[in-house]
Amino acid sequence: MTPENTPSTAPAAALGTAQLDALLQGSSRTFALSIPLMPEPVRRQTTIAYLLFRIADTFEDEPAWSTEEKLAGLETVRAILDGGSESAAEPAMAAIRAMLDGAELTQTGYAELLDQVEPVLSAYAALEPSVRRMIAGHLCRTIDGMASYLRRDEPARTIEDVRLYCYHVAGIVGELLTDLFLRHNPTLRAAGDELRELAPRFGEALQLVNILRDAQADDAEGRKYIPGPEERAILFELADEDLRLASRYVELLERHGAAPGIVAFNSLNLVLAIQTIALVRERGPGAKLTRPEVGAIFERVRRATSTGSSVVPLLASA
């Protein structure tokens, strides 16, 4: 089986937009808001890609499973997406079903997503072959990175460890999204090299904000991404630099004629990250924007991009 002719791994029907959006709602508060801002077909492509990355992330991150079980789960997803034969798809799905049988996952939304693995894979199989190749190539690199991190069986010890982890789980996502944006908007190709250079730093920025915000909760569940207090301060500085580079990324999208919905998607994620890290710096781990605050930011971004106004002032004032 190759990404060009990936079959449906079960007779499950591909999910519609409403069903995909429901899975987004259960697995990501932020992306459930930002992805629907994008135009089709990049919206559906991004939704399916995000859910596949979230499935891999759940296998890597779930406290209910041992390291060996996590590695097995990641390998089954990899086998389905990249390589093997059609006859290997069903045994891989059977392995996933066996892992899920009786497992009590910590996040209800993630459990619901894993319960829909087969329909999500069917939605992936219905995408254009070139898009499937793009998603599979990037996701398999992420899975390899996750597996390498799990095999270490030890927490991050250095800033370089943290950055490598961020690249595997978020920087690669930024590279995939950039490829999708360039495919959707040919006018972006003039800035393609710079966008590709900045993309991993945008992903790193969002992941560092999550790590700094969720440090206490991660520690409680046995995950340690921040080596110590000194490294915590360095990670704040690194996140600030990454967010500055992410602003440059959004400015390039706007300047080179990206679809308003693509600008809105990136702007919303960025402004939320900038304001969240300011809150965490002030109040400590666990601090989050309120729903009204998130709603107000969403409206400002949506209004700017829908009326043709520049988002640059929003980024500067965030």
The 8 nearest C-alpha neighbors of each residue, nearest first, counted from 0:
[[1, 84, 85, 83, 82, 5, 4, 2],
 [0, 2, 3, 82, 4, 5, 81, 80],
 [1, 3, 5, 132, 131, 4, 81, 80],
 [4, 2, 128, 1, 5, 132, 131, 129],
 [5, 3, 2, 1, 6, 0, 128, 124],
 [4, 6, 2, 1, 124, 0, 3, 7],
 [7, 5, 8, 124, 4, 85, 121, 0],
 [6, 8, 121, 9, 124, 120, 5, 10],
 [7, 9, 88, 6, 89, 117, 121, 10],
 [8, 10, 11, 7, 117, 89, 121, 118],
 [11, 9, 12, 7, 8, 121, 117, 118],
 [12, 10, 118, 9, 117, 13, 121, 7],
 [13, 11, 118, 14, 10, 121, 122, 9],
 [14, 12, 122, 121, 118, 11, 15, 119],
 [13, 15, 18, 122, 118, 19, 12, 119],
 [16, 14, 18, 17, 19, 13, 122, 20],
 [15, 17, 19, 18, 20, 14, 43, 21],
 [18, 16, 20, 19, 15, 21, 14, 22],
 [19, 17, 21, 15, 20, 16, 14, 22],
 [18, 20, 16, 22, 21, 17, 14, 15],
 [21, 19, 23, 17, 18, 22, 16, 24],
 [22, 20, 18, 24, 23, 19, 17, 25],
 [21, 23, 19, 25, 24, 20, 112, 26],
 [24, 22, 20, 31, 26, 21, 25, 27],
 [25, 23, 21, 31, 22, 26, 27, 28],
 [24, 26, 108, 22, 23, 27, 21, 109],
 [25, 27, 108, 23, 24, 109, 22, 28],
 [28, 26, 30, 29, 23, 24, 31, 25],
 [27, 29, 31, 30, 24, 32, 26, 25],
 [30, 28, 32, 31, 27, 33, 268, 271],
 [31, 29, 33, 32, 27, 34, 28, 23],
 [30, 32, 23, 24, 28, 29, 27, 33],
 [33, 31, 30, 29, 34, 35, 28, 36],
 [32, 34, 264, 30, 36, 35, 31, 29],
 [33, 35, 36, 30, 37, 32, 31, 264],
 [36, 34, 37, 33, 32, 42, 31, 38],
 [37, 35, 260, 34, 33, 264, 263, 38],
 [38, 36, 260, 42, 261, 35, 34, 264],
 [39, 37, 42, 260, 41, 40, 36, 261],
 [40, 38, 41, 42, 43, 37, 44, 183],
 [39, 41, 42, 43, 38, 44, 183, 37],
 [40, 42, 39, 44, 43, 45, 38, 37],
 [43, 41, 39, 37, 45, 40, 44, 38],
 [44, 42, 46, 45, 41, 40, 47, 39],
 [45, 43, 41, 47, 42, 46, 48, 40],
 [44, 46, 48, 42, 43, 47, 41, 49],
 [47, 45, 43, 49, 48, 44, 42, 50],
 [46, 48, 50, 44, 49, 45, 43, 51],
 [47, 49, 45, 51, 46, 50, 44, 52],
 [50, 48, 52, 46, 51, 47, 45, 53],
 [51, 49, 53, 47, 52, 48, 54, 46],
 [50, 52, 54, 48, 53, 49, 47, 55],
 [51, 53, 49, 55, 50, 54, 56, 48],
 [54, 52, 56, 50, 51, 55, 57, 49],
 [55, 53, 51, 57, 56, 52, 50, 58],
 [54, 56, 52, 58, 53, 57, 73, 59],
 [57, 55, 53, 59, 54, 58, 60, 52],
 [58, 56, 60, 54, 59, 55, 61, 53],
 [57, 59, 69, 55, 56, 60, 72, 61],
 [60, 58, 56, 57, 69, 61, 55, 145],
 [59, 61, 57, 58, 56, 62, 69, 222],
 [60, 62, 63, 57, 58, 64, 59, 104],
 [63, 61, 64, 60, 220, 65, 105, 221],
 [64, 62, 61, 104, 103, 65, 102, 105],
 [65, 63, 62, 68, 61, 69, 66, 67],
 [66, 64, 68, 67, 69, 63, 62, 70],
 [65, 67, 69, 68, 70, 149, 64, 150],
 [66, 68, 70, 65, 69, 71, 64, 72],
 [69, 67, 71, 65, 70, 66, 64, 72],
 [68, 70, 66, 72, 58, 71, 59, 67],
 [69, 71, 73, 67, 72, 68, 146, 74],
 [72, 70, 68, 74, 69, 73, 67, 75],
 [73, 71, 69, 75, 74, 70, 58, 68],
 [74, 72, 70, 76, 71, 75, 55, 58],
 [73, 75, 77, 71, 72, 76, 78, 70],
 [76, 74, 78, 91, 72, 77, 73, 71],
 [75, 77, 79, 73, 74, 78, 80, 72],
 [76, 78, 74, 80, 75, 79, 81, 139],
 [79, 77, 75, 76, 81, 80, 82, 74],
 [78, 80, 76, 77, 88, 81, 75, 91],
 [81, 79, 77, 78, 135, 2, 76, 82],
 [82, 80, 78, 77, 1, 79, 2, 135],
 [83, 81, 1, 0, 78, 84, 80, 79],
 [82, 84, 0, 87, 78, 85, 81, 1],
 [85, 83, 0, 87, 86, 82, 88, 1],
 [84, 86, 0, 87, 88, 83, 6, 5],
 [85, 87, 84, 88, 89, 90, 83, 0],
 [88, 86, 84, 85, 90, 89, 83, 91],
 [89, 87, 91, 85, 79, 86, 90, 8],
 [88, 90, 92, 91, 87, 93, 8, 86],
 [91, 89, 93, 92, 87, 88, 94, 86],
 [92, 90, 94, 75, 88, 89, 93, 87],
 [93, 91, 89, 95, 94, 90, 96, 88],
 [92, 94, 90, 96, 91, 95, 89, 97],
 [95, 93, 97, 91, 92, 96, 90, 98],
 [94, 96, 92, 98, 97, 93, 99, 72],
 [97, 95, 93, 99, 98, 94, 100, 92],
 [96, 98, 94, 100, 95, 99, 93, 101],
 [99, 97, 95, 96, 100, 94, 102, 72],
 [98, 100, 96, 102, 97, 101, 95, 113],
 [101, 99, 97, 102, 98, 96, 95, 103],
 [100, 102, 99, 103, 98, 97, 104, 96],
 [101, 103, 99, 100, 104, 98, 63, 64],
 [104, 102, 101, 105, 63, 110, 99, 106],
 [103, 105, 106, 110, 102, 63, 107, 61],
 [104, 106, 103, 107, 61, 63, 62, 110],
 [107, 105, 109, 108, 104, 110, 26, 61],
 [108, 106, 110, 109, 111, 105, 104, 25],
 [109, 107, 25, 111, 26, 110, 106, 112],
 [108, 110, 112, 106, 111, 107, 26, 113],
 [109, 111, 107, 113, 112, 108, 104, 114],
 [112, 110, 114, 108, 109, 113, 107, 115],
 [113, 111, 109, 115, 114, 110, 22, 108],
 [112, 114, 116, 115, 110, 111, 109, 54],
 [113, 115, 111, 112, 116, 110, 99, 117],
 [116, 114, 112, 113, 118, 117, 119, 111],
 [117, 115, 113, 119, 118, 114, 120, 112],
 [116, 118, 120, 119, 115, 121, 9, 11],
 [119, 117, 121, 13, 11, 120, 115, 116],
 [120, 118, 122, 116, 121, 117, 115, 123],
 [119, 121, 123, 117, 122, 118, 124, 116],
 [120, 122, 7, 13, 118, 124, 123, 119],
 [121, 123, 13, 119, 125, 120, 124, 14],
 [122, 124, 120, 121, 125, 126, 119, 47],
 [123, 125, 121, 122, 126, 5, 7, 6],
 [126, 124, 122, 123, 121, 127, 13, 7],
 [127, 125, 123, 124, 131, 128, 130, 122],
 [126, 128, 130, 129, 131, 125, 124, 3],
 [127, 129, 3, 131, 130, 132, 126, 2],
 [130, 128, 132, 131, 127, 133, 3, 126],
 [131, 129, 133, 127, 132, 128, 134, 126],
 [130, 132, 128, 134, 133, 129, 2, 135],
 [133, 131, 2, 129, 135, 130, 134, 136],
 [132, 134, 130, 131, 136, 135, 129, 137],
 [133, 135, 131, 137, 136, 132, 138, 130],
 [136, 134, 138, 132, 137, 133, 80, 139],
 [137, 135, 133, 139, 134, 138, 132, 140],
 [136, 138, 140, 134, 139, 135, 175, 171],
 [139, 137, 141, 135, 140, 136, 134, 142],
 [138, 140, 142, 141, 136, 137, 135, 77],
 [141, 139, 143, 137, 138, 142, 144, 136],
 [140, 142, 167, 138, 144, 139, 143, 168],
 [143, 141, 139, 145, 144, 140, 146, 138],
 [142, 144, 140, 146, 141, 145, 139, 147],
 [145, 143, 141, 147, 167, 142, 146, 140],
 [146, 144, 142, 148, 147, 143, 141, 149],
 [145, 147, 149, 143, 148, 144, 142, 70],
 [146, 148, 144, 150, 145, 149, 143, 151],
 [147, 149, 145, 151, 146, 150, 144, 152],
 [150, 148, 146, 151, 152, 147, 145, 66],
 [151, 149, 147, 152, 148, 146, 66, 70],
 [150, 152, 149, 148, 153, 147, 154, 146],
 [153, 151, 150, 149, 154, 148, 66, 147],
 [152, 154, 151, 155, 149, 148, 156, 150],
 [155, 153, 223, 156, 224, 152, 222, 226],
 [154, 156, 160, 224, 226, 157, 161, 225],
 [157, 155, 226, 154, 160, 158, 225, 161],
 [158, 156, 160, 159, 155, 226, 161, 230],
 [157, 159, 161, 160, 162, 230, 156, 234],
 [158, 160, 162, 157, 161, 163, 156, 155],
 [161, 159, 157, 163, 155, 158, 162, 164],
 [162, 160, 158, 164, 159, 163, 155, 165],
 [161, 163, 165, 159, 164, 160, 166, 158],
 [162, 164, 166, 160, 165, 161, 159, 167],
 [163, 165, 161, 167, 162, 166, 160, 168],
 [166, 164, 162, 168, 203, 163, 169, 167],
 [165, 167, 170, 163, 169, 164, 168, 171],
 [166, 168, 141, 164, 144, 165, 171, 169],
 [167, 169, 165, 166, 141, 164, 170, 171],
 [170, 168, 202, 172, 166, 171, 165, 203],
 [171, 169, 199, 166, 202, 173, 172, 203],
 [170, 172, 174, 173, 169, 167, 166, 175],
 [173, 171, 169, 175, 170, 174, 176, 202],
 [172, 174, 198, 170, 202, 176, 171, 199],
 [173, 175, 171, 177, 172, 198, 176, 199],
 [176, 174, 172, 178, 177, 173, 171, 137],
 [177, 175, 179, 173, 178, 174, 180, 172],
 [176, 178, 180, 174, 179, 175, 181, 173],
 [177, 179, 175, 181, 176, 180, 182, 174],
 [180, 178, 176, 182, 177, 181, 183, 175],
 [181, 179, 177, 183, 182, 178, 184, 176],
 [182, 180, 184, 178, 183, 179, 187, 185],
 [181, 183, 179, 180, 184, 178, 185, 177],
 [182, 184, 180, 181, 179, 185, 41, 40],
 [183, 185, 181, 186, 182, 187, 257, 180],
 [186, 184, 187, 188, 181, 182, 183, 189],
 [187, 185, 184, 188, 255, 256, 189, 257],
 [188, 186, 185, 255, 189, 190, 181, 184],
 [187, 189, 191, 190, 186, 185, 181, 184],
 [188, 190, 187, 191, 186, 255, 192, 185],
 [191, 189, 188, 187, 193, 192, 194, 251],
 [192, 190, 188, 194, 193, 189, 195, 187],
 [193, 191, 195, 194, 190, 196, 189, 188],
 [192, 194, 196, 195, 191, 190, 197, 248],
 [195, 193, 191, 197, 196, 192, 198, 248],
 [196, 194, 198, 192, 193, 197, 191, 174],
 [195, 197, 193, 194, 198, 192, 199, 200],
 [196, 198, 194, 200, 195, 199, 193, 248],
 [197, 199, 173, 201, 195, 200, 174, 196],
 [200, 170, 198, 202, 201, 173, 197, 203],
 [199, 201, 203, 202, 241, 198, 197, 204],
 [202, 200, 245, 204, 198, 199, 203, 241],
 [201, 203, 170, 169, 199, 173, 205, 200],
 [202, 204, 200, 206, 165, 201, 170, 205],
 [205, 203, 241, 201, 238, 207, 202, 206],
 [204, 206, 208, 202, 203, 207, 272, 209],
 [205, 207, 209, 203, 208, 204, 165, 210],
 [208, 206, 210, 204, 209, 205, 203, 211],
 [207, 209, 205, 211, 206, 210, 276, 212],
 [210, 208, 206, 212, 207, 211, 213, 205],
 [211, 209, 207, 213, 208, 212, 214, 206],
 [212, 210, 208, 214, 209, 213, 207, 284],
 [211, 213, 284, 209, 285, 210, 214, 279],
 [212, 214, 210, 216, 211, 215, 285, 209],
 [215, 213, 217, 211, 216, 210, 212, 284],
 [216, 214, 218, 217, 213, 219, 284, 285],
 [217, 215, 219, 213, 218, 214, 220, 285],
 [216, 218, 222, 214, 220, 219, 215, 213],
 [219, 217, 221, 215, 222, 220, 216, 223],
 [218, 220, 216, 217, 221, 215, 222, 214],
 [221, 219, 217, 218, 222, 216, 62, 223],
 [220, 222, 218, 219, 217, 223, 62, 216],
 [223, 221, 217, 218, 220, 224, 154, 219],
 [224, 222, 154, 218, 225, 217, 221, 155],
 [223, 225, 155, 226, 154, 161, 222, 210],
 [226, 224, 227, 223, 231, 230, 155, 161],
 [225, 227, 156, 155, 230, 224, 157, 223],
 [226, 228, 230, 229, 225, 231, 156, 232],
 [229, 227, 231, 230, 232, 226, 225, 233],
 [230, 228, 231, 232, 227, 233, 226, 234],
 [229, 231, 233, 227, 232, 228, 234, 226],
 [230, 232, 228, 234, 229, 233, 225, 227],
 [231, 233, 235, 230, 234, 229, 228, 236],
 [232, 234, 230, 236, 235, 231, 237, 229],
 [235, 233, 237, 231, 236, 232, 238, 230],
 [234, 236, 238, 232, 233, 237, 239, 231],
 [237, 235, 233, 239, 234, 238, 240, 232],
 [236, 238, 234, 240, 239, 235, 241, 233],
 [239, 237, 241, 235, 204, 240, 236, 234],
 [240, 238, 236, 242, 237, 241, 235, 243],
 [241, 239, 243, 237, 238, 242, 244, 236],
 [240, 242, 238, 244, 204, 243, 200, 239],
 [241, 243, 245, 239, 244, 240, 204, 238],
 [242, 244, 240, 246, 241, 245, 239, 247],
 [245, 243, 247, 241, 246, 242, 248, 240],
 [244, 246, 201, 242, 248, 247, 243, 241],
 [247, 245, 243, 249, 244, 248, 250, 242],
 [246, 248, 244, 250, 245, 249, 251, 243],
 [249, 247, 245, 251, 246, 250, 194, 197],
 [250, 248, 252, 246, 251, 247, 253, 245],
 [249, 251, 247, 253, 252, 248, 254, 246],
 [252, 250, 254, 248, 249, 253, 255, 247],
 [253, 251, 249, 257, 250, 255, 254, 256],
 [252, 254, 250, 251, 256, 255, 257, 249],
 [255, 253, 251, 252, 256, 250, 257, 249],
 [256, 254, 187, 252, 253, 251, 257, 186],
 [255, 257, 253, 254, 186, 258, 252, 187],
 [258, 256, 252, 253, 184, 255, 259, 261],
 [257, 259, 261, 260, 256, 262, 184, 38],
 [260, 258, 262, 304, 261, 263, 257, 305],
 [261, 259, 37, 263, 36, 262, 258, 38],
 [260, 262, 264, 37, 258, 263, 259, 257],
 [261, 263, 259, 265, 260, 264, 266, 253],
 [262, 264, 260, 266, 261, 265, 267, 304],
 [265, 263, 33, 261, 267, 262, 266, 36],
 [264, 266, 268, 262, 263, 267, 269, 261],
 [267, 265, 263, 269, 268, 264, 262, 270],
 [266, 268, 270, 269, 264, 265, 263, 271],
 [269, 267, 265, 271, 266, 270, 272, 264],
 [268, 270, 266, 272, 267, 271, 265, 273],
 [271, 269, 273, 267, 272, 268, 317, 266],
 [270, 272, 274, 268, 269, 273, 275, 267],
 [273, 271, 275, 269, 270, 274, 276, 268],
 [274, 272, 270, 276, 275, 271, 269, 317],
 [273, 275, 277, 271, 272, 276, 270, 317],
 [274, 276, 272, 278, 277, 273, 271, 279],
 [277, 275, 279, 278, 273, 274, 208, 280],
 [278, 276, 280, 274, 275, 279, 281, 273],
 [277, 279, 275, 281, 276, 280, 282, 286],
 [280, 278, 283, 276, 282, 286, 281, 277],
 [279, 281, 277, 278, 283, 282, 276, 284],
 [280, 282, 278, 279, 283, 277, 276, 286],
 [283, 281, 279, 280, 278, 286, 284, 285],
 [282, 284, 279, 280, 281, 286, 285, 212],
 [285, 283, 212, 286, 279, 213, 214, 215],
 [284, 286, 212, 213, 287, 283, 215, 279],
 [287, 285, 279, 284, 282, 278, 283, 212],
 [288, 286, 275, 285, 289, 278, 279, 212],
 [287, 289, 292, 293, 275, 290, 286, 278],
 [288, 290, 292, 291, 293, 287, 294, 286],
 [289, 291, 293, 292, 294, 288, 295, 287],
 [292, 290, 294, 293, 289, 295, 288, 296],
 [293, 291, 289, 295, 294, 290, 288, 296],
 [294, 292, 290, 296, 291, 295, 297, 289],
 [293, 295, 291, 297, 292, 296, 290, 298],
 [294, 296, 292, 298, 297, 293, 291, 299],
 [297, 295, 299, 293, 298, 294, 300, 292],
 [296, 298, 294, 300, 295, 299, 301, 293],
 [297, 299, 301, 295, 296, 300, 302, 294],
 [300, 298, 296, 302, 297, 301, 303, 295],
 [299, 301, 303, 297, 298, 302, 263, 304],
 [302, 300, 298, 304, 303, 299, 305, 297],
 [301, 303, 299, 305, 300, 304, 298, 306],
 [304, 302, 308, 300, 306, 301, 305, 299],
 [303, 305, 307, 259, 301, 306, 302, 308],
 [304, 306, 302, 303, 307, 301, 259, 308],
 [307, 305, 303, 304, 308, 302, 301, 309],
 [306, 308, 304, 305, 303, 309, 259, 302],
 [309, 307, 303, 306, 304, 310, 305, 302],
 [308, 310, 311, 303, 307, 312, 304, 253],
 [309, 311, 313, 312, 303, 308, 314, 304],
 [310, 312, 314, 313, 309, 315, 250, 246],
 [313, 311, 315, 314, 310, 316, 309, 317],
 [314, 312, 310, 316, 311, 315, 317, 300],
 [315, 313, 311, 317, 312, 316, 270, 310],
 [314, 316, 312, 313, 317, 311, 246, 310],
 [315, 317, 313, 314, 312, 311, 270, 273],
 [316, 314, 315, 270, 313, 274, 273, 271]]
